[in-house]
Amino acid sequence: MDVLEAMKKEMLRRRLSRRTISTYLFYVRKFLLFCPKNPKEFSKKDCREFLMTFMERGFKWQPKSKDDVAGSSMNVALNALKFMMEEVLRKSMKVNIRYSKVPKRQPLCLSRDEIRTLIASIGNEKHRLLVSLMYGAGLRVSEAVNLRVQDLDFEAGNGWVRHGKGDKDRPFIIPECLMQDMQNIITGKQSGDYVFAGRNGHLTARSVQEILKDASRKSGLKPVHPHTLRHSFATHVLESGSDISTVQALLGHGEVRSTMGYLHAVKPKLIRVKSPLDSI
């Protein structure tokens, strides 16, 4: 039995996101290397030993320290094995390993001045435009680098994220101040071409991380990650008076509680919502 192929077919049938499918298959491949025997013989003990080894040592590409394996990685690995055992092999998977608690760290939120300084420190025009759009539209790094020319609608003043998180499409704002630069960067490109092209297709998430790392250093800021831009976008939009449901739609959150997490950074004195009494 080809476990990986069976898993992939079942996950596609259930319309799981491409990211979830890729991640689950990654961990199951690691498990198959760890436990090279007939899938029909897989047991809860095998799964438990794999998870404990992962928790203690990580994989070759991870530090050999127990503390360096993120709780979120442990949870995903456990979920991947549960799916394989229960949904593909039809076996019970009640492994007595507690889900790792993932520390809730408040992400860094940049001020408007810090955003301005960060962007100004990027010398490469294409890179500067990419970072500006990620902040100005609240895009995830994967969404930004995968943008194609056909996803942009300059007349409407927006673009479309295709197959975002949860494999959903959603619109995003093209900031007016970036409109001309966005039109310039796609000049001469075909509709299916990537907006932010790289050597072998589009710029990679890794390259964007390096761009931000370098810009952070030049600006004298704490390390800025791609999600910092998205978090700052959400915070600033809320401070400008937009309601939580609007921000939820712009971010592509399936549940409003995900968006509520951004409220911690909103400065009450900057919220420009007027009382309805003022209009009576």
C-alpha positions as CSV (number, residue, x, y, z in Angstrom):
1,M,0.0,0.0,0.0
2,D,1.3,3.4,-1.0
3,V,0.5,5.4,2.2
4,L,1.6,8.7,0.8
5,E,-0.5,8.4,-2.3
6,A,-3.5,7.2,-0.4
7,M,-3.2,10.1,2.1
8,K,-2.9,12.6,-0.7
9,K,-6.0,11.3,-2.5
10,E,-8.0,11.4,0.8
11,M,-6.9,14.9,1.7
12,L,-7.7,16.1,-1.9
13,R,-11.1,14.5,-1.6
14,R,-11.7,16.4,1.6
15,R,-10.5,19.6,0.0
16,L,-7.8,20.3,2.5
17,S,-5.5,23.2,1.6
18,R,-2.4,22.6,-0.4
19,R,-0.3,23.8,2.5
20,T,-1.9,21.3,4.9
21,I,-1.4,18.5,2.3
22,S,2.2,19.3,1.8
23,T,2.9,19.6,5.5
24,Y,1.2,16.4,6.5
25,L,3.0,14.5,3.7
26,F,6.3,15.9,4.9
27,Y,5.9,14.5,8.4
28,V,4.6,11.2,7.2
29,R,7.6,10.8,4.9
30,K,9.8,11.3,8.0
31,F,7.8,8.7,9.9
32,L,8.2,6.2,7.0
33,L,12.0,6.7,7.1
34,F,11.9,6.3,10.9
35,C,9.7,3.2,10.8
36,P,10.5,1.2,7.5
37,K,8.0,-1.6,7.7
38,N,4.7,-2.6,6.2
39,P,2.1,0.1,6.9
40,K,-0.3,-2.6,8.0
41,E,2.0,-3.2,11.0
42,F,2.2,0.4,12.1
43,S,1.2,0.7,15.8
44,K,0.5,3.4,18.3
45,K,3.9,2.5,19.8
46,D,5.7,3.3,16.6
47,C,4.0,6.7,16.4
48,R,4.7,7.5,20.0
49,E,8.4,6.6,19.6
50,F,8.6,8.8,16.4
51,L,7.0,11.8,18.2
52,M,9.2,11.4,21.3
53,T,12.3,11.2,19.1
54,F,11.3,14.3,17.2
55,M,10.6,16.1,20.4
56,E,14.0,15.2,21.9
57,R,16.2,15.6,18.8
58,G,14.3,17.2,16.0
59,F,15.3,16.2,12.4
60,K,18.6,16.7,10.7
61,W,17.7,20.1,9.5
62,Q,16.7,21.2,13.0
63,P,18.9,21.9,16.1
64,K,19.5,18.9,18.3
65,S,17.8,20.5,21.3
66,K,14.5,19.5,22.7
67,D,13.7,23.2,23.3
68,D,14.2,24.0,19.7
69,V,11.3,21.9,18.4
70,A,8.4,24.3,18.4
71,G,5.2,23.3,20.0
72,S,3.4,24.0,16.8
73,S,5.6,21.6,14.9
74,M,4.8,18.8,17.4
75,N,1.1,19.5,17.0
76,V,1.2,19.3,13.3
77,A,3.4,16.1,13.3
78,L,0.9,14.5,15.7
79,N,-2.1,15.5,13.5
80,A,-0.4,14.2,10.4
81,L,0.1,10.8,12.0
82,K,-3.4,10.7,13.4
83,F,-4.7,11.4,9.8
84,M,-2.6,8.6,8.4
85,M,-3.6,6.1,11.1
86,E,-7.3,6.9,11.4
87,E,-8.3,8.0,8.0
88,V,-6.1,6.0,5.7
89,L,-5.1,2.9,7.7
90,R,-8.3,2.8,9.8
91,K,-6.5,2.2,13.0
92,S,-7.0,3.8,16.5
93,M,-4.6,6.6,17.3
94,K,-5.1,7.5,20.9
95,V,-1.4,8.3,21.7
96,N,-0.9,9.5,25.2
97,I,1.3,12.5,24.3
98,R,-0.1,15.8,25.3
99,Y,-0.3,18.5,22.7
100,S,2.6,20.9,23.1
101,K,1.5,24.3,24.3
102,V,2.5,27.0,21.9
103,P,3.5,30.1,23.7
104,K,1.4,33.1,22.6
105,R,3.9,35.7,21.8
106,Q,2.6,39.1,20.8
107,P,4.1,39.8,17.3
108,L,6.1,42.9,16.7
109,C,4.1,45.9,15.4
110,L,5.9,48.7,13.7
111,S,4.9,52.3,14.0
112,R,4.1,54.2,10.8
113,D,7.4,56.0,11.1
114,E,9.3,52.7,11.4
115,I,7.5,51.3,8.4
116,R,8.6,54.4,6.4
117,T,12.2,54.1,7.6
118,L,12.2,50.4,6.8
119,I,10.9,50.8,3.3
120,A,13.3,53.8,2.6
121,S,16.3,51.6,3.5
122,I,15.7,49.2,0.6
123,G,17.7,50.2,-2.4
124,N,16.4,47.7,-4.9
125,E,13.2,49.1,-6.5
126,K,11.5,45.7,-7.0
127,H,12.3,44.6,-3.5
128,R,11.1,48.0,-2.1
129,L,7.8,47.7,-4.0
130,L,7.3,44.1,-2.8
131,V,7.8,45.1,0.8
132,S,5.6,48.2,0.4
133,L,2.8,46.1,-1.1
134,M,3.0,43.5,1.6
135,Y,2.5,46.2,4.3
136,G,0.1,48.3,2.2
137,A,-2.2,45.3,1.4
138,G,-1.6,43.1,4.4
139,L,-0.4,40.2,2.3
140,R,1.3,37.1,3.6
141,V,4.8,36.5,2.0
142,S,3.6,33.5,0.1
143,E,0.6,35.5,-1.3
144,A,2.9,38.4,-2.4
145,V,5.5,36.3,-4.2
146,N,2.9,34.2,-6.0
147,L,1.0,37.2,-7.5
148,R,0.6,37.1,-11.2
149,V,-0.2,39.9,-13.6
150,Q,-3.7,38.6,-14.2
151,D,-4.4,39.0,-10.5
152,L,-4.2,42.8,-10.6
153,D,-7.2,45.0,-11.5
154,F,-6.0,48.6,-11.7
155,E,-9.4,50.0,-12.7
156,A,-11.0,48.6,-9.6
157,G,-7.9,49.5,-7.5
158,N,-7.5,46.0,-6.1
159,G,-6.0,42.6,-6.7
160,W,-6.8,39.0,-5.9
161,V,-5.0,36.5,-3.8
162,R,-5.5,33.1,-5.5
163,H,-5.5,30.0,-3.3
164,G,-4.6,31.8,-0.1
165,K,-4.6,30.2,3.3
166,G,-7.4,27.6,3.4
167,D,-7.2,27.6,-0.4
168,K,-9.5,30.6,-0.6
169,D,-9.5,33.5,-3.0
170,R,-9.9,37.1,-1.6
171,P,-9.4,40.7,-2.8
172,F,-6.8,43.0,-1.5
173,I,-6.2,46.7,-1.8
174,I,-3.6,48.2,-4.2
175,P,-2.5,51.3,-2.4
176,E,-2.9,54.4,-4.6
177,C,0.7,55.5,-4.0
178,L,1.9,52.2,-5.5
179,M,-0.4,52.1,-8.5
180,Q,2.0,53.6,-11.0
181,D,5.0,51.5,-9.8
182,M,2.8,48.3,-10.0
183,Q,1.9,49.1,-13.5
184,N,5.5,49.8,-14.4
185,I,6.8,46.5,-13.0
186,I,4.4,44.4,-15.1
187,T,5.1,46.3,-18.4
188,G,5.9,43.8,-21.1
189,K,4.8,40.8,-19.0
190,Q,2.2,38.3,-20.0
191,S,-1.0,37.8,-17.9
192,G,0.3,34.5,-16.4
193,D,3.7,35.9,-15.5
194,Y,4.7,36.5,-11.8
195,V,4.7,40.2,-10.8
196,F,7.8,39.7,-8.6
197,A,9.9,37.5,-10.8
198,G,13.0,35.7,-9.6
199,R,15.6,33.6,-11.2
200,N,13.5,30.4,-11.4
201,G,10.0,31.8,-11.4
202,H,9.1,34.1,-8.5
203,L,11.0,35.5,-5.6
204,T,11.1,33.0,-2.7
205,A,9.9,33.5,0.8
206,R,13.5,33.0,1.9
207,S,14.7,35.8,-0.2
208,V,12.1,38.1,1.2
209,Q,13.1,37.2,4.7
210,E,16.7,38.1,3.8
211,I,15.5,41.4,2.3
212,L,13.7,42.3,5.5
213,K,16.6,41.2,7.7
214,D,19.0,43.5,5.8
215,A,16.5,46.4,5.9
216,S,16.0,45.9,9.6
217,R,19.7,46.1,10.2
218,K,20.1,49.2,8.1
219,S,17.2,50.9,9.8
220,G,18.4,50.0,13.3
221,L,15.1,48.2,14.0
222,K,14.5,44.9,15.8
223,P,14.4,42.0,13.3
224,V,11.4,42.4,11.0
225,H,9.8,39.3,9.6
226,P,7.3,39.1,6.7
227,H,4.4,38.7,9.1
228,T,5.4,41.8,11.0
229,L,4.3,43.8,8.0
230,R,0.9,42.1,7.9
231,H,0.5,42.6,11.7
232,S,1.3,46.3,11.4
233,F,-1.1,46.7,8.5
234,A,-4.0,45.2,10.5
235,T,-3.1,47.3,13.6
236,H,-3.0,50.5,11.6
237,V,-6.2,49.8,9.7
238,L,-8.0,49.2,13.0
239,E,-6.5,52.4,14.5
240,S,-7.9,54.3,11.5
241,G,-11.4,53.3,12.5
242,S,-12.2,50.3,10.3
243,D,-14.4,47.7,11.9
244,I,-13.1,44.3,12.8
245,S,-15.2,42.5,10.2
246,T,-13.6,44.6,7.4
247,V,-10.1,43.8,8.6
248,Q,-11.1,40.1,8.9
249,A,-12.1,40.2,5.2
250,L,-8.9,42.0,4.2
251,L,-6.7,39.5,6.0
252,G,-8.7,36.5,4.8
253,H,-9.4,35.1,8.3
254,G,-12.0,32.4,8.4
255,E,-12.9,33.3,12.0
256,V,-13.1,36.7,13.6
257,R,-11.3,35.5,16.7
258,S,-8.1,35.3,14.6
259,T,-8.5,39.0,13.8
260,M,-9.3,39.9,17.4
261,G,-5.7,38.9,18.2
262,Y,-4.5,42.1,16.5
263,L,-6.5,44.4,18.9
264,H,-3.8,44.1,21.6
265,A,-1.5,46.5,19.7
266,V,-4.2,49.1,18.9
267,K,-3.6,52.3,20.7
268,P,-7.0,53.5,21.9
269,K,-6.1,57.2,21.5
270,L,-5.5,56.6,17.8
271,I,-8.8,55.0,17.0
272,R,-10.7,57.5,15.0
273,V,-14.2,56.0,15.5
274,K,-16.8,58.7,16.2
275,S,-19.6,58.2,18.6
276,P,-23.1,58.1,16.9
277,L,-24.2,60.7,19.4
278,D,-22.0,63.2,17.5
279,S,-24.2,62.9,14.4
280,I,-27.5,63.4,16.2
